[in-house]
Amino acid sequence: MLTRTALIETRIPAQNRLLVEDPDAITYACNAVDINSSIIMNRISDELEKRLTDVGFEVVQTSLTEFLKAGGAAKCLTLRVTESS
């Protein structure tokens, strides 16, 4: 059985991956919504924001602390109607 890291590495090309450190991961930085070149997410560290902007994202941060209590963040608040099944 593959570890989570190995599974991600087999599915996502290296140039499309961005390592998220524990403090940002704990606050659900990966539970974000991307719309074209904008990424909407909970509050993140200055370091992660810089790394995201360096690769071309416009970072939109919003406080989602109440949703974090329920175990979710930005992506959990959406309903994508454009994704194929």
C-alpha positions in Angstrom: 0.0 0.0 0.0 1.3 3.5 -0.9 1.8 6.2 1.7 -0.1 9.4 1.2 3.1 11.1 0.0 3.8 8.4 -2.5 0.3 8.4 -3.8 0.5 12.2 -4.3 3.9 11.8 -6.0 2.4 9.2 -8.4 -0.6 11.3 -9.3 0.8 14.9 -9.4 3.8 15.9 -11.4 6.6 17.5 -9.3 6.3 20.8 -11.1 2.6 21.0 -9.9 3.3 20.2 -6.3 4.0 22.7 -3.5 5.1 21.5 -0.1 2.9 22.9 2.8 4.5 23.0 6.2 2.7 21.6 9.3 1.5 25.0 10.7 -0.2 25.8 7.4 -1.5 22.3 6.9 -3.0 22.3 10.4 -5.1 25.3 9.4 -6.3 23.6 6.2 -4.2 25.6 3.7 -4.7 22.7 1.2 -8.5 23.0 1.6 -8.5 25.9 -0.9 -10.5 26.9 -3.9 -8.7 27.8 -7.1 -10.4 29.9 -9.7 -8.2 30.5 -12.7 -5.1 32.2 -11.2 -6.8 33.1 -7.9 -6.7 30.9 -4.8 -9.2 31.4 -2.0 -8.2 30.0 1.4 -8.0 30.4 5.1 -5.3 32.5 6.7 -1.8 31.2 5.8 1.8 32.1 6.7 3.7 34.8 4.9 6.1 32.2 3.6 3.4 30.2 1.9 1.7 33.3 0.5 5.0 34.3 -1.1 5.5 30.9 -2.5 2.0 30.9 -4.0 2.4 34.3 -5.5 5.8 33.4 -6.9 4.2 30.6 -8.9 1.5 33.0 -10.3 -1.4 32.8 -7.9 -3.3 35.8 -6.6 -3.9 34.7 -2.9 -7.2 35.7 -1.3 -7.2 34.9 2.4 -10.3 35.0 4.6 -10.8 33.9 8.2 -12.5 30.5 8.2 -12.0 29.7 11.9 -15.6 28.8 12.6 -15.5 26.3 9.7 -12.2 24.9 10.9 -14.0 23.8 14.1 -16.2 21.6 12.0 -13.2 20.1 10.1 -13.3 22.0 6.9 -12.3 25.2 5.1 -12.8 27.0 1.8 -13.2 24.0 -0.6 -15.8 22.4 1.8 -17.9 25.6 1.4 -18.3 25.2 -2.4 -20.4 23.2 -4.8 -18.5 22.8 -8.1 -20.9 22.5 -11.0 -18.2 22.6 -13.7 -16.2 19.5 -12.8 -16.8 16.4 -14.9 -17.8 13.2 -13.0 
